[in-house]
Every structure is written in structure tokens, then in C-alpha cells.
Amino acid sequence: MTDRASQWVERRLPTEESRQLVALVRDIAQREIAPGAAEEEEAGRFPREVFTLLSDSGLLGLPYDSAYGGGDQPYEVYLQVLEELAAARLTVGLGVSVHSLACHAVAGYGTKEQRAEHLPAMLGGGLLGAYCLSEPAAGSDAASLRTKAVRDGDDWVITGTKAWITHGGIADFYTVLARTGAEGARGITAFLVPGDAAGLSAAAPEKKMGMKGSPTAQLNFDGVRVSDARRIGDEGQGFAIALSALDSGRLGIAACAIGVAQAALSEAVGYAAGRQQFGRPIADFQGLRFMLADMATQIEAGRALYLEAARLRDEGKPFSRQAAMAKLFCTDTAMRVTVDAVQVLGGYGYTLDFPVERLMREAKVLQIVEGTNQIQRMVIARHLAGPETR
Ligand SMILES: Cc1cc2nc3c(=O)[nH]c(=O)nc-3n(C[C@H](O)[C@H](O)[C@H](O)COP(=O)(O)OP(=O)(O)OC[C@H]3O[C@@H](n4cnc5c(N)ncnc54)[C@H](O)[C@@H]3O)c2cc1C
């Protein structure tokens, strides 16, 4: 984002320390992360060095307990950091959000021993995580997953295929949901699987519309053996753990979406000020001015919505409905705003010479991941009207 654009973002942060943290991240994001975005997309290269930098700077474990190497930051601060990272490069913002999602099970449901053993390396020791829920035949209906974990003495043997895994094939650890019992949500258990486990392999990354630097791959578990000490939570508790991780993860996606939208608005305003037609800057024309005003208004509404959900979470109150609303609204906003940003740039917006076409392609995936926006509407409606009757 240009300096001018970041001036419009009025951030309300709880402490001076958190204000400085977000300002520092904005500076790192704009100086070190944004400049490589187009080249990364073109080359389809994962920027592992950026994640090493973030880990070394204490930015990979922000919302977690400092006793285990985390940053002790409330979600309202962590999400504004994510927004800044995503505005610079979505593969980084989304990557940090997915990493946080992958840490959620151990941090929230692991035993004291499991937390002490694994979290320091996960939160600030340079490791990168992935979250494995989806399967080729179990997407929105995740509770129908078929990857199996079978008990064998002190071990579990995991067999099956996970699909669409962000950081698949490059992650150092995988939080894996597998079936250990009967069909349905209650037969699922969570495991922490090391990236170099024998029998674990990744297919070639999917060829995607955008986010080309972020590998998304199928993972094959061919009799992967992990000890019972790597089972997280109780047997049968896995789906509840997965859903609880997704409530928080959806807020991460919402914040990333607002980052993408803000970056697009910034480009659009900058371009409109400089481009002359009919002897005047196109920013003079009311048709465009109203479009920019609508884009900015939707962004601010989205930011307010995700922050309200985050503040509820920080106060220990239920926030699942608000998280679904924030994910839905912010990602739809990112889609609309990025499409409009392309329109503001006219023909130039349709070229690779400007970032708005990339931002538009990036926005699309945010309406799909961590529960499509149809699924978010189902979640919200269940809070309003109770479960469907059939
Ligand atoms: C780039 C990328 C990264 C991803 N990263 C991860 C990851 O790290 N870990 C992971 O586990 N998963 C990941 N996913 C998977 C993602 O969460 C799924 O793609 C998503 O949940 C949808 O599942 P599906 O693709 O199988 O679509 P489907 O479930 O087959 O849905 C197809 C369409 O039907 C609609 N639909 C389905 N059920 C209903 C219903 N009941 N009512 C109304 N509409 C419905 C959906 O909204 C969608 O429009 C990723 C996906 C992508 C594209």
C-alpha cells in the first residue's frame, strides 16, 4: 500500500505496544514483502525466506502463549497484523493464518507435555505448519472424511488422502484429522504428524488461478505411523477441535480479505489521481468517485465486523456466528472491491503491469477456503433458526 492509502486506515489498537507492533509490521510488509509479490506469482515460487524472517521476528506465534514462545497478543491485534501482511502479499498473510490454524490443536487441546515439547519450535523456532481436514470426496461435508487412523500398540497407523493442503509437501508438521471410530463427526481424532514421517508423500502442487507461490497439494498417507503421544485431544474429539480451529481461522481469512481489498483500493485511488481523460484526472468523475467511496465504505464495514468478532473472542465470549459473518462479508467485499479496482484502471487493470488483476484472482479463493461462503451462510442460519430438520 502507498503511504497515502495507509493514512486512511484508522486503527484502534488496545495499547501503545500493539500500535507500534502493527506499524512495524506494515513497514516490514511494504519494504520487504510487497516488492516480490509479482515475481513470486510469475515464478510460482514459495517465499520460505519470508516465513523464516517472520518466525525470527516473533510474528509466527502472535496469538499464542508466551510461555511456549508465542506473542501473547489478543486476536484484535494479531488480525490487524495479518491484514498488513496480506495487503503486501496474500501468500504470506494466508500462510501465517494457516500456520496459526495448524498450531491451534496442540495449543488449545494438547497436554502440558505436548505443548512443552512441540509449541516452542512451532511458534518461533522456524517450523511451518499445515492443516489437513479436506479430502477429495469430503470438502464442505468435512465430517464425512475417510482418512483412517488405526491403533497398533502404542502407535496409530494413518492411511488415506488429504486434498487441497496449503503448504502441502513443504510443511514441517501437519495437523491431521482422521477417522478412528464410527462414521460422522464423533468418530474423528486429531494427530500431529511430522513433515518427514515415513509413508507421507505429496502430489505435485495444484495449478491454480492465483496464489501461485503458495503450494496447495494432495497428501498421501500410506501407513504413516505416529505414536499415541502425537494424538491431540481425546479420541473422537477431533471434529470439535477442527471446528474450533476454523472459527478462529475464519477470522484470519476475513482479515486477509480486507488486506487484499485495501491494497486494491489503494492502487485504484493512486491510478485515478494520475490518469487523465477528457483533460482531467479520472478521479474528478463522479462515476468513479462514487465507486471509490463504496469500495472504502465496504472495507471499513468489513474491518469493523472482523474486529468485533475478534474482541468477543478476546473477552472469552462466543464468536462463532460473528466469525462466519466476518468471513462471508469480508471475502465478498474483497471480491467486489478488486473487480471494481480493475474497472477503475480500465484496460491497464487487465494487464500484468498493475497488481489489481492479481488481487482480483486472489480474492476469489478467499470465498472458497475454510468453508465456502455458502457454508458460512449455513452456519449463520443455524445460529438464527437452529439446525435444519433433515
Ligand atoms: C487454494 C486452496 C487452499 C486450501 N487449503 C486448505 C487447507 O490448507 N486445508 C484444508 O483442509 N483444506 C483446504 N482447502 C480446501 C477448502 O477448504 C475446500 O475447497 C472447501 O471447503 C470446499 O470444498 P470443495 O472444494 O470440496 O467443494 P464442495 O464441498 O464440493 O462444494 C462445491 C460447491 O457446492 C457448494 N455446497 C456444498 N455443500 C453445500 C450446501 N450444503 N449448501 C449450499 N451449497 C453447498 C459449495 O459452497 C461450493 O460452491 C483449500 C482450498 C483451496 C482452493
The ligand as an SDF file (V2000), in Angstrom:
LIG
                    3D

 53 58  0  0  0  0  0  0  0  0999 V2000
   -6.1790  -22.6980   -2.5560 C   0  0  0  0  0  0  0  0  0  0  0  0
   -6.8850  -23.5820   -1.5680 C   0  0  0  0  0  0  0  0  0  0  0  0
   -6.2790  -23.8480   -0.3550 C   0  0  0  0  0  0  0  0  0  0  0  0
   -6.8930  -24.7210    0.5590 C   0  0  0  0  0  0  0  0  0  0  0  0
   -6.2480  -25.0070    1.7320 N   0  0  0  0  0  0  0  0  0  0  0  0
   -6.7650  -25.9690    2.5430 C   0  0  0  0  0  0  0  0  0  0  0  0
   -6.0260  -26.4270    3.6820 C   0  0  0  0  0  0  0  0  0  0  0  0
   -4.9310  -25.9220    3.9940 O   0  0  0  0  0  0  0  0  0  0  0  0
   -6.5590  -27.4230    4.4370 N   0  0  0  0  0  0  0  0  0  0  0  0
   -7.7560  -27.9990    4.1430 C   0  0  0  0  0  0  0  0  0  0  0  0
   -8.1760  -28.9060    4.8690 O   0  0  0  0  0  0  0  0  0  0  0  0
   -8.4860  -27.5820    3.0680 N   0  0  0  0  0  0  0  0  0  0  0  0
   -8.0120  -26.5910    2.2630 C   0  0  0  0  0  0  0  0  0  0  0  0
   -8.7280  -26.1700    1.1550 N   0  0  0  0  0  0  0  0  0  0  0  0
   -9.9950  -26.8280    0.8330 C   0  0  0  0  0  0  0  0  0  0  0  0
  -11.2130  -25.9340    1.0120 C   0  0  0  0  0  0  0  0  0  0  0  0
  -11.4710  -25.7600    2.3740 O   0  0  0  0  0  0  0  0  0  0  0  0
  -12.3530  -26.5940    0.2320 C   0  0  0  0  0  0  0  0  0  0  0  0
  -12.0830  -26.3960   -1.1460 O   0  0  0  0  0  0  0  0  0  0  0  0
  -13.7110  -26.0450    0.6070 C   0  0  0  0  0  0  0  0  0  0  0  0
  -14.0380  -26.4010    1.9220 O   0  0  0  0  0  0  0  0  0  0  0  0
  -14.8130  -26.5360   -0.3440 C   0  0  0  0  0  0  0  0  0  0  0  0
  -14.7410  -27.9180   -0.5390 O   0  0  0  0  0  0  0  0  0  0  0  0
  -14.7770  -28.4970   -2.0340 P   0  0  0  0  0  0  0  0  0  0  0  0
  -13.7310  -27.7730   -2.8110 O   0  0  0  0  0  0  0  0  0  0  0  0
  -14.6870  -29.9670   -1.9470 O   0  0  0  0  0  0  0  0  0  0  0  0
  -16.1710  -28.0410   -2.6270 O   0  0  0  0  0  0  0  0  0  0  0  0
  -17.5890  -28.7800   -2.4260 P   0  0  0  0  0  0  0  0  0  0  0  0
  -17.8230  -29.0560   -0.9920 O   0  0  0  0  0  0  0  0  0  0  0  0
  -17.6890  -29.8910   -3.3940 O   0  0  0  0  0  0  0  0  0  0  0  0
  -18.5770  -27.5960   -2.8750 O   0  0  0  0  0  0  0  0  0  0  0  0
  -18.8660  -27.2960   -4.2350 C   0  0  0  0  0  0  0  0  0  0  0  0
  -19.9200  -26.1990   -4.2460 C   0  0  0  0  0  0  0  0  0  0  0  0
  -21.1200  -26.6630   -3.5920 O   0  0  0  0  0  0  0  0  0  0  0  0
  -21.4750  -25.7690   -2.5530 C   0  0  0  0  0  0  0  0  0  0  0  0
  -22.0930  -26.5260   -1.4560 N   0  0  0  0  0  0  0  0  0  0  0  0
  -21.6280  -27.6670   -0.8660 C   0  0  0  0  0  0  0  0  0  0  0  0
  -22.4670  -28.0570    0.1160 N   0  0  0  0  0  0  0  0  0  0  0  0
  -23.4640  -27.1250    0.1620 C   0  0  0  0  0  0  0  0  0  0  0  0
  -24.6360  -26.9480    0.9640 C   0  0  0  0  0  0  0  0  0  0  0  0
  -24.9510  -27.8090    1.9440 N   0  0  0  0  0  0  0  0  0  0  0  0
  -25.4240  -25.8760    0.7150 N   0  0  0  0  0  0  0  0  0  0  0  0
  -25.1180  -24.9910   -0.2700 C   0  0  0  0  0  0  0  0  0  0  0  0
  -24.0440  -25.0990   -1.0460 N   0  0  0  0  0  0  0  0  0  0  0  0
  -23.2190  -26.1530   -0.8410 C   0  0  0  0  0  0  0  0  0  0  0  0
  -20.1650  -25.1050   -2.1170 C   0  0  0  0  0  0  0  0  0  0  0  0
  -20.3880  -23.8710   -1.4610 O   0  0  0  0  0  0  0  0  0  0  0  0
  -19.4780  -24.9410   -3.4790 C   0  0  0  0  0  0  0  0  0  0  0  0
  -19.9690  -23.7920   -4.0930 O   0  0  0  0  0  0  0  0  0  0  0  0
   -8.1530  -25.2790    0.2530 C   0  0  0  0  0  0  0  0  0  0  0  0
   -8.7660  -24.9720   -0.9780 C   0  0  0  0  0  0  0  0  0  0  0  0
   -8.1510  -24.1490   -1.8800 C   0  0  0  0  0  0  0  0  0  0  0  0
   -8.8300  -23.8610   -3.2020 C   0  0  0  0  0  0  0  0  0  0  0  0
  1  2  1  0
  2  3  1  0
  2 52  2  0
  3  4  2  0
  4  5  1  0
  4 50  1  0
  5  6  2  0
  6  7  1  0
  6 13  1  0
  7  8  2  0
  7  9  1  0
  9 10  1  0
 10 11  2  0
 10 12  1  0
 12 13  2  0
 13 14  1  0
 14 15  1  0
 14 50  1  0
 15 16  1  0
 16 17  1  0
 16 18  1  0
 18 19  1  0
 18 20  1  0
 20 21  1  0
 20 22  1  0
 22 23  1  0
 23 24  1  0
 24 25  2  0
 24 26  1  0
 24 27  1  0
 27 28  1  0
 28 29  2  0
 28 30  1  0
 28 31  1  0
 31 32  1  0
 32 33  1  0
 33 34  1  0
 33 48  1  0
 34 35  1  0
 35 36  1  0
 35 46  1  0
 36 37  1  0
 36 45  1  0
 37 38  2  0
 38 39  1  0
 39 40  1  0
 39 45  2  0
 40 41  1  0
 40 42  2  0
 42 43  1  0
 43 44  2  0
 44 45  1  0
 46 47  1  0
 46 48  1  0
 48 49  1  0
 50 51  2  0
 51 52  1  0
 52 53  1  0
M  END
$$$$
